[in-house]
């Protein structure tokens, strides 16, 4: 009897569990059909998501659905719980799909206070390295966890973190309370923590760059609350982020022309003539809009759904790797089933969106690009992690380093892209329209009527 128990335990330990996406399929299918209530009901049935180590994942997945359903008070409560539990400094590191955590310790500085050079290709002391002015050290620390990666406490990746604060702030705008002001400050703290750790998401020869979405969102929230001074500071920081050489490689976004106009307009509004002179010398082609900053509306336009993490099954058969289940040949043959993380293609995208104000087409800019983040950056990172666990083409790998149940979790009901528009408002009723083809290829239109107000208004649209 004991032998049967031991065999059963071995078989259970060797099983490849379903990926997180596979546990969420029914909920996601309902989401793609725009049935948010059914998607939420299916999410509540997910036993894996209800595990203690998935508490934060449950909060953000459910919070996003409640936001889409217009239940802003309930949504913000869950999202705030998630963001508070993730503000601990110990959560600011990168965790691979194998469950290994990577901490970056950049303690370099320059004697004259000049900007640091790009991140080095190796770790160690920096006395006289690259520049005689650089001092300190730069290091990478890796830690391994003995638990199954899928059972570790869930941790957002860097792309997802600011979206928690972002949706709490949008909930506050809908509820007309002070959440946008609070979240603007929290976004600044988040940016400081990520900047202190400096982990480049792109696994190629790419240095760290601050995510421009963070200060830009902070600026939008400050402006919505009428705090134009802090809004300008945040917008100027976002401008610097977009100018960073490594910005696009990490985030897939480029400098919005509207941001340049906003910085100049706000500088003039605040009476900072010295800043205006410096700005116009650097960007002589930028002209401030005739309308004042508080006679405009900011449109937040979300499109489609983000690509997802999933898993691919493979077998190690007599020391070699195959994607097909090996056939049993002899008692001496050994076959081990494993999994590795992949990015699941996402076909649920809105297309050809056209934003109009009083029948005049407006131009916007993408400020967060989850499609790029997953398909370009994280896909390469997962491939790299897979090579380190003995994937085809890596002869130096060892079957003993393979991982049966990789961490396939990510925030899976996020939009693919978020763009922002600033539209000038007249004293009459302003008609905003967005035409697009939805995820089924049907032509749709969303409309909103907006009146001019003292403060800048923020409107949210989800194209699905």
N, C-alpha and C positions, 0 to 999 in steps of 0.2 A: 504493500500500500504506500509506504514511504517513497518507493521508487517512482510510482505514478505521480505523486505530489511534486517531487523534484522535477520530473519531466514536464509537468504542466507549468510549473513556475518558469522553467527555462523557455518554454514555448511562448509564454506571455511576455517575458522579458525581451524576446527576439522579434516580437511583432512590430511592424511599422504601423503606427496609429494614423487615423485620417488627418489630413492637413486642416488647419483652422478654416480655410475656405470651404472645404468639404463639409464641415459641421455647420456652415452658414449658408449653404446653397439655397435652401428654401426661403430664408429671409431675404437674401440678395435678389432672388428671382422676383419676389413680390415688390421689392424696392424698384427694380428695373421696369416693373409694370405700373409704377407710380402709386401703388397701394401701400402707403406708409403704415397704416394701421395693421395690415396683415403682416408686413415686414417686422413690425415691433412684436406682434403676437408670436411669430416664428422665432424671433430672437430670444424671447422669454423661455422658449422650450429647449434652448441649447444648453445642455448640461455641462459641457466642457467650458463654455463661457461663464457659467455660474461658479466655477472653482475659485477659491480664495485668491490664488495667484493671478487670476484674470480680472480682479476687481476693477482696476483702472480701465481695462479694455471694455468691459461691460458698461462702465459709466460713459465712456466717450462714444461708443457705438449707439447706445440707447439715447444719449444726449443729442446726438446729431439727428436721429430719427424724430425725436420730440421737437427739435428745432424746425425740421421740415414740415411737421404737422401744425406748427404755429403755437405749440405749448411752451412758450418762452420761459415761464417761471420754473416749470419742471425741468426743462432742458438746462437752464443755467445752474440750478441746484446741483445736478449730477456732474456737470462739467467743472464747476468750482471745486467740488469734492476731489475730482481727478487732478486738477491742476495743483491743489494744495498738497496732495500726497506726492506729487512729482517735483516739488520745489527743493527737496532735500538734495544737497550737493552730491551725495553718493549716487544719485541717478544720472548725473551728467557724465556719461561715458558711452562708448559704442559697444554694443553687444552683437557678436556675430551669430549666424544661424546655428553654429555649433555650441552656443552658450558661453563662449569665451568673451571676456570683457577687456577692452582696450582703453587705457587711460593715457592721455597726452599731458605731459608736464613740461611746459615751455617756460623756463625761468631765465631766458635771455634778456639782456637789456643793452642799451648803447650808452657809452660814457657821456656823449654830448647830447643825448636825448633825441637823436635822429631816428627815423623809422627803421624798424628791424628789416633785415633782408628776408627773402622768401624762406619758408621752412626748409631746414637742411635735409639731406638725403640719408643721414645717419645720426645716431645719438652720440652724446658725449659732452665733454667740456668745450667751452667756446672762448678760450683765451687765445686771441689772435687768429681765430678761425674765420675765413672769408673776409673779415675786416678787422683791423686793429682796434676798432671802437667797440666791437661786440664782446660782451662778457656774459657770464652765467652758463646755464646748461639747458639742454633740451633732451627729453627722454620719453620713451614709450614703455608702459608697463602692461603686461598681459596677465590676466588671472583666469584660471579654469574652474568651472563649477562641476561637481560630480553628479548633480541632478540632471535628469533628462531636460534638454533645452526647452521643450514644449511645456515643461512644468515649472519653469522659473517664473518669478514675478514679472508680469508684463511691463515693458518699458517702451514708451514711444520713441520712434526714431526722430532725428533732428528736424525732418521736414514736417512731421505731424505736431510737434510740441506747440508751436505758436498758434496753430489752428484751434486749440482748446481755448486760449485766451480770446482769439478772434471771435469765436461763436458766442462766448459769454458777453463780449462787448456788443455784438449785434443784438443779442437778447435784450441787453440794457437799452439799446436804441429803440427797439420795439416797445419795451415796457416804460420808456421815458424816465428811467432812474439814473443813478450815478455809476452804474457798472462800466460804461465806456471810459470814464475817468480813472476808475480803479484798474481796469485792464490795461489802459495805456501805461500806467506805472509798472504793472506786473510784466508787461512786454519788455520794458526797459531792463528790468531785473533779469528776465530770461536771456536777453541779448548779452548782458554782462557776464552771466554764468557760462553761456556757450562760447563767448569770446575769450574767457579765461582758459577754458579747456582747449579751444582751437583744434577741433577734429575735422579734417577735410572729408566730406562725404564721398567725393570722387576718388576712387582707388588708384587713378593714374598719377602721373607726375604733376599733380595739381595741389597748390597750397590752399590753406583755409581762407575762406571769405565769409564775412558776416552776411546772414540772410537778409536781403533788403526788404523782404515782406514784413519783418518784425518792426523796424522803425517806421515804415510807411503806414502800417496798420495803427501803430501808436499815434502817429500824426493825425490820421483820419479821426480817431476817437477824441483826441484833444480838441480838434477843430469842431467836431460835432457838439462838444460841451462848451464851446465859446472861448477856450483857452488858446488863443492864437500864438502867444509867445512860445509855449511848449510845443505847439503844433509845428511851428517854424523850425525849432531845434530838431525835432524828430524828422521832418522832411529833409533838412540839410544832412542829417546822418544817413538817411536813405539814399540821398544823392551820392554821397561818398561811397556807399556800399555798391551801388550800381556801377560806379566808375572803376571798382576793383577789377584788376586784370583777370582774377579767377572767378568772378561772379557768375558768368554764364556757364562755365564748366561745372560749377557746383549746383546751380539752381535753374538753369535754362531760361533765364529772363534777362531782358535788356532794358536800358534806361528809358523810362516813359517820358516822352516829350512834355506831357502834361505836368509831370513833377517839376521840371525846370521852370515852367510857367508859374506853377504854384509857389515855388520858392521866391521867385522874383516878385510876384504879386503880394505875397505876405510881407516880404521885406519892405516894400513900399508902403503897405498899409500900416506897418508898425513904425514907420519913420526911421528905419535903419539905413540912412543914406550911405554910410561907409560900406555896408554890406552890399548895397545896390551897385556901387561903383566897382567893387571887387568882382561881383557876379557878372556885370555887363562886360567887363574886360575879358573874363574867361569865356563867356557865352554871348558874344555880340549878336548872334542871330535870334536870341530869345527875346520876345516882347511880352510884357504883361498884358493881360486882357483888360479891356476897358471897364468891364463890370467888376465890382468889388468882390472880395472873396466870400462874403456872407450872403451874396445874392445868387448862389449856385447850389446845386445838388450833386452829391457824389453817388454814383451808381455802382453797386457791387454786383457783378454778373458772374454767376457760376455756370459751368458747362459740364454735362456728362458725369461720368464716374471714373475714379482713379483706377489704374491697373492694380492687380492684387498679387499677393504672395500665394504660391501654391507649392506643391512638391512633385518631384519626378522620382519614380521607383527604379532602382537598379539593383543588380545582383553581383556579388563578388564570387566567382566560380573558379576554384582552383587557382586563386591568386590573380585572376583577370576579371575585368569589369565588363558587363554586358547589360543592355537595356531590355533584353528578352529573358524570360524565366528559363533557366537551364533545365535540360532534361536529365533525369537521374541516369547515371551510367554505371557506377560501381559503388561498393561500400566505402571505397577510399576517397570518393569525390566529396568535396565540401562546397556548399552553396549558402551564401549569407545574403539576406534581403536588407537593403538600406534605402535611404531617401536623401535627396538633396533639394534645396530651395530653388524654385524658378519663378519668373514673373509671368503671370497668366495674362494673355492678350485680352484687351478690353475693347469690345465693339460698341459699347453703350455710350455714344458720343453725340452731342448736339452738333449741328453743322451750319455754316453759312449764316451766322447770326449778324443782324444789322440793327444797330441801335439808332433810333431817330428821336429828335425833339422838334415838335411842331412840324413834322414831315421833312426835317433837315437831318441828314445822316451825320452821326457823331463818331469820332474815333476814340478808341480806348487802348489800354495796354494790359497785357498779362502780367500779374504781379505774383502769382504762385503757379507753378507748373508741375503738378504731380505726375503727369504723363511723362515728362522728361525725367523727373526724379526716379521713377520706377524703371522705365524702359531703357534709359541711358546709363544712369549712375548706379542704382541699386542692382540692376541686372548684372553689371560688370563686377560689382562687389560680391554678389552671390556666386558668380562664376569663379572668382578668385578663391572664395572660401571653399567651394567645391573641389577645386584643384588641390587645395591643401588637405583635403580628406580623401585623396586617391580617386580622382575622376579620370576618364580616358584622356590620354595625352600627357599624363604626369607619371612617368616611369619611376620617379623617386618616391611616390606615395606608398603608404603602407595600409593594408587592409585593416590593421589593428586601430588605425586612426579614424575609421569610418564612423558616421553617426546615424543611428537608426531613425530617430525622431527629431529632426531639425526643427528649429523655431520658425514656424510659418505664419506667425501672427503679425498683422498690421491693421491699422484703422481702415476698414474695407468699405465704408459707405461715404467716403469723402468724394468731392468733385474732382474732375480731371484738371480743370484750370479755373482760376479766378482772375477776372479782369476788372479794372476800374475805369470809370468815365467821370468827368466833371462837366456838368451841363449848366449853362447860364440860364437864370430864370427871369422872366419878365413880370410885370405887375399883374398881368392877366393869368388865367389858368393855363398851365403848361402841360401839354400832352406828350408823354413819353411812351414810345412803342418799341418793342423788340420783336422782330420777326426772325424765324429760324426753322430749320428742319429738325424735328425731335429724333430720339434714338431709334424710332421705327421708320424714319424717312418721311413722316407726315409734316406738312407745313403748318406751323403754329405761330401765334402771336400773343405776347403779353403786353398789357397797357397799364399806365398809371397816370393820374391827374395830380399835378403838384402846384401848390400856391407858393408864392414868394414869402419867406419868413426871415426873421432877424438872424437866426443861426443857420449855419450850413446844415442841410438835411442829408441823411444817408439812407438810400433805398437799396433793398436787396432783391435780386431776381435769381431764380434757379431755373435754368433751361434744361428740361429733361423730356 
